[in-house]
């Protein structure tokens, strides 16, 4: 996913893989940080599922963090 695709998307929640490709980061690094110290990411994350294995990133707050207009 690119930043333009992120802007045009209507998805409420994104996966670490989608965010990583848009930001040029490692998706596993996002997952690890979401579990260990989510505040250091700078944008909100949701850790859900059985044993907290599912990480989702709310798209609108992520866009605000990046300074992207909708």
Secondary structure as UniProt FT lines:
FT   HELIX           3..8
FT   STRAND          13..15
FT   HELIX           16..23
FT   HELIX           27..36
FT   HELIX           38..41
FT   STRAND          46..48
FT   HELIX           50..52
FT   STRAND          54..58
FT   HELIX           59..66
//
